[in-house]
Amino acid sequence: ADHNSECDTIVTNSNSLDKQVINIYIQPNPASEYFNLNFIPSSLLLNVDLFNSCGQKVLHLESAKNGDIINISNLPVGLYFITFFDSNKTILTKKIAINRQ
């Protein structure tokens, strides 16, 4: 299994004007049957949409949390885009590949 992780760091402005650094990890990537979500800070709750390469939404999760395991065994192989958002504001979009060789 490939356990390489891709990490993007972003800074958002919260209501308190404090800057919050958010790290989002998707492991494994490429994935075959599932992937794990890891958030820093770990208390983060985010909504998640998964889109196929045609832009069709194939998965929606409300209030995903750190450590969640997302089952993708029903999705065909290919490249997907996973969008994390909070209060309808997109925080980050990442790519994930589904591969079963």
Secondary structure, 3 states (H helix, E strand, C coil): CCCCCEEEEEEEECCCCCEEEEEEEEECCCECCEEEEEEECCCCEEEEEEECCCCCEEEEEEEEECCCEEECCCCCCEEEEEEEEECCEEEEEEEEEECCC
